[in-house]
Amino acid sequence: MSSIQTAPAQPSFIRTRIGVLTLLLLCGVQFLDVVDSSITNVAFPSIQRALHFSQQNLQWVASGYLLTYGGFLLLGGRLADLLGRRRILVAGLVVFGVCSLAAGLAQTEGVLIGARVLQGVGAAMMAPAALSILTTTFHEGRDRNTALGAWGAISGLAAAAGVFLGGVLSEGPGWRWVFYVNVPVCLLALAATFRLLSGARKRAPLADFDTPGALLGTGGMLLLVYGLIKAPEVGWGAARTIGVLAAATLMLLGFLANERRASNPLFPLSIFRIKGLAAADATWLIGMAGFFSMFFFLTLYMQEVLGFSPIQAGAAYLPVTACLAIASGVASQLFSRIGTRPVIVAGALMSAGGIYYLSRIPLHGSYAPDLLPGLIIMAVGFGAVFVGVTTAANAGVPSNKAGLAAGLLSTSQQLGMALGLAILSAIATARTHDLLATHVGRPDALTAGYQRALLVCSIFVLAAAAIATRIPNSRAAAQPIVVAEAAPEPELV
């Protein structure tokens, strides 16, 4: 008769000093990745004057980072599983820090763009490595929910703080400090990584590494993100846009075909057998198309219509950061009671309502009555959605695929951001140009374009709520019943 016994409760790692410091380290890495997606935006005028950028090339200071960040995420996540998560995190921090220093020292536009492109590669290594370390370090249940709540709060804080910090730094010590500030943070994170995280105890064999899969997958993702970034400028119907997106589609189809045949696939398609993972990633992709674009258009509205300075526009998001932090913490504690699905659906519905309120912005608006209520409602919902989707997308993922799952979620985020901005920029621009052609004043035309774009943002988030109903309602796992079994394989950290 087999011996069955209840496993003793595992001690709470997050309540220890090392657990708290580990969580702070991982959240700091995520803050770096997210904040650098937007921190350069308000520094553009200073950068353009200093380095004599053409208007066409200036956008690549931001787009170059987003291109490689989104394009290399899947590869970065899988390499973390294969080579060790700490190893890839360290490599990413080194690349990110060195490229930040190079960007700050840049004397030509070519050097700055090149540094930003390589900085995105470093971010693509850091993000999935850090998230997979978090999900494999903190036990499923209350510890992991609390850790993911903090992760969600810091991600929301970084998204809202990027514009504010960029304004403060560019108007204070100068635009170069937008990049220099990353260097001491990376050095501190490296020291903490070696101090707090154990090294990999083994390395996966790479003799049969899936090189064709790496080339096809990364190349296809790079082309897809590039096509989405350039579509608003070139035009969706332009031959160049169609050609780039068609080439991306062919490469990604070739990637899928290769992964089905490969003996050691870079991207094991079996990961989609994990119940709810695809639905969680799809929810996040569609949701981020609305969330990210909302920040973009509201910032333009505040600066171009209401006349806010960069610092004023950034400060307008400070209440958002507080609400995100609170909502993420509360939502993470609700999972053990009601599960992830109700939290995600309710949060997305609340956010859609908040963004709909914002879509009614008037020409002569003011912050308190026209922006603040919608921002607070959106932020509360956004915090719940972020931590809920992150938890659902990692539920049931085996430790040897944690990096891949983290890379998938981050890729969904980047694709959603690029796709949403491409589609909604076209919608806003078309509306504005139609009104300008009828001799409507520029502020009126701009406001109408932003209103239309924000309305569609709310529809995207509403669609994310509908998709979220397909996510299994995972709760904090009860203490497992342990049956005699072989010792688990050591994890790659």
C-alpha positions as CSV (number, residue, x, y, z in Angstrom):
1,M,0.0,0.0,0.0
2,S,1.5,3.3,-1.1
3,S,2.4,5.8,1.5
4,I,0.5,9.1,1.1
5,Q,1.1,12.0,3.4
6,T,0.4,15.7,3.5
7,A,3.4,17.8,2.6
8,P,4.5,20.2,5.4
9,A,3.8,23.8,4.7
10,Q,6.7,25.5,3.1
11,P,8.1,28.6,5.0
12,S,7.3,31.9,3.4
13,F,10.4,33.0,1.5
14,I,9.0,36.5,0.8
15,R,8.9,37.2,4.6
16,T,12.6,36.7,4.9
17,R,15.2,39.5,4.4
18,I,16.7,37.7,1.4
19,G,13.3,37.2,-0.1
20,V,12.4,40.9,0.2
21,L,15.8,41.9,-1.3
22,T,15.4,39.4,-4.1
23,L,12.0,40.8,-5.0
24,L,13.3,44.3,-4.9
25,L,16.1,43.3,-7.3
26,L,13.7,41.7,-9.8
27,C,11.3,44.5,-9.6
28,G,14.2,47.0,-10.2
29,V,15.2,45.1,-13.4
30,Q,11.6,45.3,-14.6
31,F,11.4,49.0,-13.8
32,L,14.6,49.6,-16.0
33,D,13.1,47.7,-18.9
34,V,9.7,49.4,-18.9
35,V,10.9,53.0,-18.1
36,D,13.3,53.0,-21.0
37,S,10.4,52.5,-23.4
38,S,9.2,56.0,-22.8
39,I,11.8,58.0,-20.9
40,T,13.4,59.4,-24.1
41,N,10.1,60.8,-25.5
42,V,10.1,64.2,-23.9
43,A,13.9,64.5,-24.4
44,F,13.5,64.4,-28.2
45,P,13.7,68.1,-28.8
46,S,17.0,68.4,-26.8
47,I,18.5,65.3,-28.5
48,Q,17.5,66.7,-31.9
49,R,19.2,70.0,-31.3
50,A,22.3,68.5,-29.8
51,L,23.0,65.8,-32.4
52,H,21.4,67.5,-35.4
53,F,18.9,64.6,-35.9
54,S,16.7,64.6,-38.9
55,Q,13.0,64.3,-38.1
56,Q,12.9,60.9,-39.8
57,N,15.8,59.4,-37.8
58,L,14.8,60.9,-34.5
59,Q,11.9,58.4,-34.0
60,W,14.5,55.6,-34.0
61,V,15.8,56.7,-30.6
62,A,12.6,55.2,-29.3
63,S,11.7,52.7,-32.0
64,G,15.1,51.2,-32.2
65,Y,14.8,50.1,-28.6
66,L,11.3,48.8,-29.0
67,L,12.2,46.9,-32.2
68,T,14.9,44.7,-30.6
69,Y,13.2,44.5,-27.3
70,G,10.2,43.0,-28.9
71,G,12.1,41.0,-31.5
72,F,14.5,39.2,-29.2
73,L,12.1,38.5,-26.2
74,L,11.3,34.9,-27.2
75,L,14.9,34.1,-27.8
76,G,15.9,35.7,-24.6
77,G,13.3,33.8,-22.6
78,R,14.3,30.4,-24.1
79,L,18.0,31.1,-23.6
80,A,17.3,31.7,-19.9
81,D,15.8,28.2,-19.7
82,L,18.7,26.6,-21.6
83,L,21.7,28.5,-20.3
84,G,20.6,29.5,-16.8
85,R,18.5,32.5,-15.7
86,R,21.0,34.3,-13.6
87,R,23.6,34.0,-16.5
88,I,21.2,35.6,-19.0
89,L,20.1,38.2,-16.5
90,V,23.8,39.2,-15.9
91,A,24.5,39.3,-19.6
92,G,21.4,41.5,-20.2
93,L,22.4,43.9,-17.4
94,V,25.9,44.2,-18.8
95,V,24.7,44.9,-22.3
96,F,22.0,47.3,-21.1
97,G,24.5,49.2,-18.9
98,V,27.2,49.5,-21.5
99,C,24.8,50.6,-24.2
100,S,23.2,53.2,-21.8
101,L,26.7,54.7,-21.2
102,A,27.4,54.6,-25.0
103,A,24.0,56.4,-25.6
104,G,24.8,59.1,-23.1
105,L,28.3,59.7,-24.6
106,A,27.0,59.6,-28.2
107,Q,28.2,62.5,-30.4
108,T,26.4,61.4,-33.6
109,E,22.9,60.2,-34.4
110,G,24.3,56.9,-35.7
111,V,26.0,56.0,-32.4
112,L,22.9,56.9,-30.4
113,I,20.6,54.8,-32.5
114,G,23.0,51.9,-32.5
115,A,23.3,52.1,-28.7
116,R,19.5,52.1,-28.4
117,V,19.1,49.1,-30.7
118,L,21.6,47.1,-28.7
119,Q,20.1,48.3,-25.4
120,G,16.8,46.7,-26.5
121,V,18.7,43.4,-26.9
122,G,19.9,43.7,-23.3
123,A,16.3,44.4,-22.1
124,A,15.0,41.4,-24.1
125,M,17.4,39.2,-22.1
126,M,16.7,40.8,-18.7
127,A,12.9,40.9,-18.7
128,P,12.0,37.1,-19.2
129,A,15.0,36.1,-17.1
130,A,13.8,38.2,-14.2
131,L,10.2,37.2,-14.4
132,S,11.1,33.5,-14.7
133,I,13.4,33.8,-11.6
134,L,10.5,35.4,-9.8
135,T,8.0,32.6,-10.7
136,T,10.4,29.8,-9.8
137,T,11.8,31.4,-6.6
138,F,8.5,32.3,-4.9
139,H,6.2,29.4,-4.2
140,E,2.9,29.2,-5.9
141,G,0.2,30.6,-3.7
142,R,0.3,33.6,-1.4
143,D,4.1,34.2,-1.8
144,R,3.9,34.2,-5.6
145,N,0.8,36.3,-5.7
146,T,2.4,38.9,-3.4
147,A,5.5,38.9,-5.6
148,L,3.5,39.3,-8.8
149,G,1.5,42.1,-7.2
150,A,4.7,44.0,-6.5
151,W,5.9,43.2,-10.1
152,G,2.7,44.5,-11.5
153,A,2.8,47.7,-9.4
154,I,6.4,48.5,-10.4
155,S,5.6,47.9,-14.1
156,G,2.7,50.3,-13.9
157,L,4.8,52.8,-12.0
158,A,7.6,52.6,-14.6
159,A,5.1,53.0,-17.5
160,A,3.7,56.2,-15.9
161,A,7.0,57.5,-14.5
162,G,9.0,57.3,-17.7
163,V,7.5,60.6,-19.1
164,F,7.9,62.4,-15.8
165,L,11.5,61.3,-15.2
166,G,12.4,62.1,-18.8
167,G,11.1,65.6,-18.4
168,V,12.8,66.2,-15.1
169,L,16.2,64.9,-16.3
170,S,16.1,66.6,-19.7
171,E,15.1,70.0,-18.2
172,G,17.5,69.5,-15.3
173,P,21.0,68.0,-15.8
174,G,20.4,67.4,-19.5
175,W,19.2,64.8,-21.9
176,R,22.3,62.6,-21.6
177,W,21.3,61.8,-18.0
178,V,18.2,60.0,-19.4
179,F,20.8,57.3,-20.3
180,Y,23.5,57.9,-17.7
181,V,21.1,57.2,-14.8
182,N,20.8,53.6,-16.0
183,V,24.5,52.9,-15.4
184,P,24.7,53.0,-11.6
185,V,21.4,51.2,-11.4
186,C,22.8,48.4,-13.6
187,L,25.9,48.2,-11.4
188,L,23.9,48.0,-8.3
189,A,21.6,45.3,-9.8
190,L,24.7,43.3,-10.9
191,A,26.1,43.3,-7.4
192,A,22.8,42.3,-5.9
193,T,22.4,39.5,-8.5
194,F,25.7,37.9,-7.6
195,R,24.9,38.3,-3.9
196,L,21.3,37.1,-3.9
197,L,20.8,34.7,-6.7
198,S,22.5,31.3,-6.9
199,G,24.3,30.4,-10.1
200,A,23.1,27.7,-12.6
201,R,23.9,24.3,-11.3
202,K,23.9,22.8,-14.8
203,R,23.7,23.9,-18.4
204,A,21.4,22.4,-21.0
205,P,23.3,20.7,-23.9
206,L,23.5,23.0,-26.9
207,A,25.0,20.6,-29.4
208,D,21.7,20.4,-31.2
209,F,20.7,24.0,-30.6
210,D,17.8,25.0,-32.9
211,T,19.7,27.6,-35.0
212,P,17.2,27.7,-37.9
213,G,14.4,28.3,-35.3
214,A,16.4,31.1,-33.7
215,L,17.0,32.8,-37.0
216,L,13.5,32.4,-38.3
217,G,11.7,33.3,-35.1
218,T,13.9,36.3,-34.2
219,G,14.0,37.5,-37.8
220,G,10.2,37.2,-38.2
221,M,9.6,39.0,-34.9
222,L,12.0,41.8,-35.9
223,L,10.3,42.3,-39.2
224,L,6.8,42.2,-37.7
225,V,7.6,44.8,-35.0
226,Y,9.4,46.9,-37.7
227,G,6.5,46.8,-40.0
228,L,4.1,47.8,-37.2
229,I,6.3,50.7,-36.1
230,K,6.6,52.1,-39.7
231,A,3.0,51.5,-40.8
232,P,1.6,54.8,-39.5
233,E,4.4,56.8,-41.2
234,V,4.5,54.9,-44.5
235,G,0.8,53.9,-44.7
236,W,-1.0,50.6,-44.2
237,G,-1.7,50.2,-47.9
238,A,1.9,51.0,-49.0
239,A,3.8,48.3,-50.9
240,R,6.6,48.6,-48.4
241,T,4.3,47.9,-45.4
242,I,2.6,45.0,-47.2
243,G,6.0,43.6,-48.2
244,V,7.5,43.8,-44.8
245,L,4.5,42.3,-43.0
246,A,4.2,39.5,-45.7
247,A,7.9,38.6,-45.2
248,A,7.4,38.6,-41.4
249,T,4.4,36.3,-41.8
250,L,6.3,33.9,-44.1
251,M,9.3,33.8,-41.7
252,L,7.0,33.1,-38.7
253,L,5.2,30.4,-40.6
254,G,8.5,28.8,-41.4
255,F,9.5,29.1,-37.8
256,L,6.4,27.2,-36.7
257,A,7.0,24.5,-39.3
258,N,10.6,24.2,-38.2
259,E,9.6,23.9,-34.5
260,R,7.2,21.0,-35.3
261,R,10.1,19.1,-36.9
262,A,13.1,20.0,-34.8
263,S,14.3,17.4,-32.3
264,N,15.2,20.1,-29.8
265,P,13.0,23.0,-30.7
266,L,13.8,26.5,-29.5
267,F,10.1,27.1,-29.0
268,P,8.4,23.8,-27.8
269,L,4.8,24.2,-29.2
270,S,3.7,21.9,-26.4
271,I,3.8,24.9,-24.1
272,F,0.4,25.8,-25.5
273,R,-1.1,22.6,-24.0
274,I,-0.8,24.4,-20.6
275,K,-4.4,25.4,-20.0
276,G,-5.1,29.1,-20.2
277,L,-1.6,30.2,-21.3
278,A,-2.7,31.2,-24.8
279,A,-5.8,33.0,-23.5
280,A,-3.8,35.0,-20.9
281,D,-1.2,36.0,-23.6
282,A,-4.0,37.0,-26.0
283,T,-5.7,39.0,-23.3
284,W,-2.5,40.9,-22.6
285,L,-1.7,41.5,-26.2
286,I,-5.2,43.1,-27.0
287,G,-5.3,44.9,-23.6
288,M,-1.9,46.5,-24.1
289,A,-3.0,47.7,-27.5
290,G,-5.5,49.9,-25.7
291,F,-3.6,50.7,-22.5
292,F,-0.3,51.8,-24.0
293,S,-1.9,53.9,-26.8
294,M,-4.1,55.6,-24.2
295,F,-1.0,57.0,-22.4
296,F,0.4,58.1,-25.8
297,F,-2.7,60.0,-26.9
298,L,-3.4,61.5,-23.5
299,T,0.2,62.8,-23.3
300,L,-0.2,64.5,-26.7
301,Y,-3.6,66.0,-25.7
302,M,-2.1,67.5,-22.5
303,Q,0.9,69.0,-24.3
304,E,-0.6,70.0,-27.7
305,V,-4.1,71.0,-26.7
306,L,-4.0,71.9,-23.0
307,G,-0.4,73.4,-23.2
308,F,1.1,71.3,-20.4
309,S,4.9,71.3,-20.1
310,P,6.7,67.9,-20.2
311,I,7.0,67.9,-16.4
312,Q,3.4,68.9,-15.9
313,A,2.3,66.1,-18.3
314,G,4.4,63.6,-16.4
315,A,3.2,64.8,-13.0
316,A,-0.4,64.2,-14.2
317,Y,0.3,60.5,-14.1
318,L,1.5,60.4,-10.5
319,P,-2.0,59.5,-9.1
320,V,-2.0,56.7,-11.7
321,T,1.1,55.2,-10.1
322,A,-0.4,55.3,-6.6
323,C,-3.6,53.6,-7.8
324,L,-1.7,51.0,-9.8
325,A,0.4,50.1,-6.8
326,I,-2.6,49.8,-4.5
327,A,-4.7,47.9,-7.0
328,S,-1.9,45.4,-7.8
329,G,-1.4,44.6,-4.2
330,V,-5.1,44.2,-3.5
331,A,-5.7,42.1,-6.6
332,S,-2.8,39.7,-5.8
333,Q,-4.5,38.9,-2.4
334,L,-7.9,38.2,-4.0
335,F,-6.6,35.3,-6.2
336,S,-6.7,32.8,-3.3
337,R,-10.3,33.7,-2.6
338,I,-12.0,34.2,-6.0
339,G,-9.3,33.2,-8.5
340,T,-7.6,35.1,-11.3
341,R,-10.4,35.2,-14.0
342,P,-12.9,37.4,-12.1
343,V,-10.2,39.8,-11.1
344,I,-8.9,40.1,-14.7
345,V,-12.4,40.5,-16.3
346,A,-13.6,43.0,-13.7
347,G,-10.3,45.0,-14.0
348,A,-10.6,45.1,-17.8
349,L,-14.2,46.2,-17.7
350,M,-13.4,48.9,-15.2
351,S,-10.4,50.1,-17.3
352,A,-12.5,50.2,-20.4
353,G,-15.0,52.4,-18.6
354,G,-12.3,54.7,-17.4
355,I,-10.8,55.0,-20.9
356,Y,-14.3,55.7,-22.4
357,Y,-14.6,58.5,-19.9
358,L,-11.3,59.9,-21.1
359,S,-12.4,59.6,-24.8
360,R,-14.8,62.5,-24.0
361,I,-12.0,65.0,-23.4
362,P,-13.1,68.5,-24.4
363,L,-11.2,71.1,-26.3
364,H,-10.9,73.5,-23.4
365,G,-10.6,70.8,-20.7
366,S,-8.9,70.9,-17.3
367,Y,-7.1,68.2,-15.4
368,A,-9.3,67.6,-12.3
369,P,-12.8,67.1,-13.9
370,D,-11.8,65.8,-17.4
371,L,-8.8,63.6,-16.8
372,L,-8.3,62.6,-13.2
373,P,-11.5,60.6,-12.7
374,G,-11.0,58.5,-15.8
375,L,-7.3,58.0,-15.0
376,I,-8.0,56.7,-11.5
377,I,-10.7,54.3,-12.7
378,M,-8.4,53.1,-15.5
379,A,-5.5,52.7,-13.1
380,V,-7.4,50.6,-10.6
381,G,-8.5,48.3,-13.4
382,F,-5.1,48.2,-15.1
383,G,-3.4,47.1,-11.9
384,A,-5.8,44.2,-11.5
385,V,-5.4,43.2,-15.1
386,F,-1.6,43.3,-15.1
387,V,-1.1,41.2,-12.0
388,G,-3.9,38.9,-12.9
389,V,-2.7,38.1,-16.4
390,T,0.9,37.7,-15.2
391,T,-0.3,35.2,-12.6
392,A,-2.5,33.3,-15.0
393,A,0.2,33.2,-17.8
394,N,2.6,31.5,-15.3
395,A,0.1,29.1,-13.6
396,G,1.0,25.5,-14.2
397,V,4.2,26.3,-16.2
398,P,7.0,23.8,-15.4
399,S,10.2,25.3,-14.2
400,N,12.2,24.3,-17.3
401,K,9.8,26.4,-19.5
402,A,9.4,29.4,-17.1
403,G,11.7,31.6,-19.2
404,L,9.8,30.7,-22.4
405,A,6.5,31.6,-20.7
406,A,7.9,34.9,-19.4
407,G,9.2,35.6,-22.9
408,L,5.8,34.9,-24.4
409,L,4.0,37.2,-22.1
410,S,6.6,40.0,-22.7
411,T,6.3,39.5,-26.4
412,S,2.6,39.8,-26.2
413,Q,3.0,43.1,-24.4
414,Q,5.4,44.5,-27.0
415,L,3.4,43.3,-30.0
416,G,0.2,44.8,-28.4
417,M,2.0,48.1,-27.9
418,A,3.3,48.2,-31.5
419,L,0.0,47.0,-33.0
420,G,-2.2,49.3,-31.0
421,L,-0.1,52.4,-31.7
422,A,0.1,51.6,-35.4
423,I,-3.7,51.2,-35.8
424,L,-4.8,54.0,-33.5
425,S,-2.3,56.5,-34.8
426,A,-3.8,55.9,-38.3
427,I,-7.3,56.4,-36.9
428,A,-6.4,59.6,-35.0
429,T,-4.5,61.0,-37.9
430,A,-7.3,60.3,-40.4
431,R,-9.9,61.9,-38.2
432,T,-7.7,65.0,-37.7
433,H,-6.9,65.4,-41.4
434,D,-10.5,65.0,-42.4
435,L,-11.5,67.9,-40.1
436,L,-8.5,70.1,-41.2
437,A,-9.6,69.6,-44.8
438,T,-12.9,71.2,-43.9
439,H,-11.1,74.2,-42.3
440,V,-11.7,73.2,-38.7
441,G,-9.2,74.7,-36.3
442,R,-6.1,72.7,-35.5
443,P,-6.8,72.3,-31.7
444,D,-10.4,71.1,-32.5
445,A,-9.1,68.7,-35.1
446,L,-6.4,67.3,-32.8
447,T,-8.9,66.8,-30.0
448,A,-11.4,65.0,-32.2
449,G,-8.6,62.7,-33.4
450,Y,-7.6,61.9,-29.9
451,Q,-11.2,61.3,-28.9
452,R,-11.6,58.8,-31.7
453,A,-8.4,57.0,-30.8
454,L,-9.3,56.8,-27.1
455,L,-12.7,55.4,-27.9
456,V,-11.1,52.6,-29.9
457,C,-8.6,52.1,-27.0
458,S,-11.6,51.4,-24.7
459,I,-13.0,48.9,-27.3
460,F,-9.6,47.1,-27.3
461,V,-9.7,46.8,-23.5
462,L,-13.3,45.6,-23.6
463,A,-12.3,42.9,-26.1
464,A,-9.5,41.9,-23.7
465,A,-12.2,41.4,-21.0
466,A,-14.1,39.1,-23.4
467,I,-11.0,37.1,-24.1
468,A,-10.2,36.9,-20.4
469,T,-13.4,34.8,-19.8
470,R,-11.5,31.9,-21.5
471,I,-8.8,32.0,-18.8
472,P,-9.1,29.2,-16.3
473,N,-10.0,30.5,-12.9
474,S,-6.7,29.5,-11.1
475,R,-6.4,30.1,-7.4
476,A,-3.5,29.8,-5.0
477,A,-2.7,26.1,-4.9
478,A,-3.6,24.2,-1.8
479,Q,-0.8,22.3,-0.1
480,P,-0.1,19.3,-2.3
481,I,-0.5,15.7,-1.5
482,V,2.9,14.1,-1.9
483,V,3.3,10.6,-3.3
484,A,6.7,8.9,-3.3
485,E,8.4,10.1,-6.5
486,A,11.8,10.8,-7.9
487,A,13.7,13.9,-6.7
488,P,12.9,16.9,-9.0
489,E,15.4,18.0,-11.6
490,P,17.5,20.9,-10.3
491,E,16.3,24.2,-11.6
492,L,18.3,26.5,-13.8
493,V,18.7,29.9,-12.0
